[in-house]
Amino acid sequence: MSDDAYDVFPYGTRPFPEAHPDRMYVAARAFGRDPVPPERARILDLGCGEGGHLAPLAVRFPDAVCVGLDRSHVAIEGAKAFSERIGAKVTWLEVDLLEAMAHLKAPGMPEQYDYILAHGVFSWVPDPVRDAMLGIIAEMLAPQGVAYLSYNCRPGWHLRGMVAEIMRHHVRGFDDPAKKVSQARAILQFLSTVVPGHDPYGAVLRREAKLVARQPDFWVFHDLLAEENRPFLLSEFVTNAATHGLAYLGDADLASMMADRMPPEVRETLEPLMADVVQAEQYQDFLICRNFRRSLLVRPEPPLTDGVSVTTLHTMCIRGRLALDPSSTPEQDVFKTRTDDTLEVKHPLVRAALRELTRLDGVAVPFTDFLDGLCARVPGGVPPEDRQMLARNLTLCWVRGGLDFHVRPLGDPRGPSERPVADPLVRAMAPGAEAVTSLFHEDFRLDGLDRDVLPLLDGTRSVAELLDEIVPAGNPIRDRVAEVLPERFHRYWAAGLLTA
């Protein structure tokens, strides 16, 4: 058993959609690689915590081989209990990264891995452990494999790091982790209220105070109060990876790499400085003051294609990430994207497409099927040039954060059925849980009614039959529950919890 901060104050367990092999597969395909589909892959999670990310993957990909590694005894015991509860088949290893290679090479273990994940580890460990992580990836990554590492990055971390330094100084005299967290929150809240808001320093304090107020205690303790917390320039990270024989593929948020996100005049000025993909992204980091990165690494051979293949992306499935803004008019629709970007659209065909995407927030459908279905509904048909125009506009919508690409169809575009069916993992997780993991590997927070309803959504019960099971006749809240159930079903569908 390790004497570890994560044993004393466990990190909460949850999924990280940006670290899903689905995203890694899409990015690798877009750059010309031929990765193994996630559903039959070998997946290694370095620093797996209590299994909230890896165990749901193992349930949804029963033919995959999943291995999770963490030095924390509490985390590994929690992961074992969680995977047993939801029926996940995972090999859990309680071992330090410095000693991990011998365990990973033990008889019966996979020789290589198609996807290697390390979320929230790289910045928070000493240099020898960072080198060990990159060494594991260099040794164990399959020829067409993809590795994901997240880390704090500069220049943005200079601002958050300043706040973290204030917090660490303030709590230096406290031993109790809970007291450290409460006092760290207190000093930040105090400073954010007394430093004038018109002052740049005060603006930073207010922004960080709002962020910290939304975060759980374990995040404050491990992400801000940790003594070991090193941010990197992207170029430094890539150089470090190259010394281990690894090449930079791109960001897990593939759309964030696209130069079209920059205003044209900014792009024109920076273009001479952006000699390759790393420099292009480095200057984007400077432009937006990025503080956190999710980088993908591969083997240097075979060579990557020069830029993202949009044609390849159009063979994938799409999920809408849009909301129609109230400022829309009869002449123009205004949409907000998941990145808080604004899209103003006047073309009737593009408006119809984006309105349909707002409906498909909890569903992924094949890109070509979406185009075919939309064009088929236009009286008289759509000329080829208009179809091509629509495809280009949907690609721009992706660049601006209005849709995501996925490997396979997810959910049912028709909406919840009369006898709704929740995903089996959702049904298994729901009893007694604070949250379940959606089809898109996102957290969905539960209340008491959700915990009662979701386990029963197996397609065998109508609304009336569900009502009889959860609220007996004569119960004074029965009418109210009957009222809200249809809305709940739609909310479950929109969140990606239902398959029918």
Helices and strands as residue ranges (DSSP letters): H 5-8, G 17-19, H 21-30, G 38-40, E 42-46, H 54-60, E 65-70, H 73-86, E 91-94, G 97-99, H 100-104, E 113-118, G 122-124, H 127-140, E 141-152, H 157-170, H 177-194, H 200-214, H 217-219, I 220-224, H 234-242, E 247-251, G 254-257, G 259-261, H 264-270, G 271-273, H 277-288, E 292-298, H 310-313, E 317-320, E 322-324, E 333-337, E 342-345, H 348-359, E 365-366, H 367-376, H 384-399, E 403-406, H 424-429, E 435-437, E 443-445, H 448-453, G 454-456, H 463-470, H 478-494
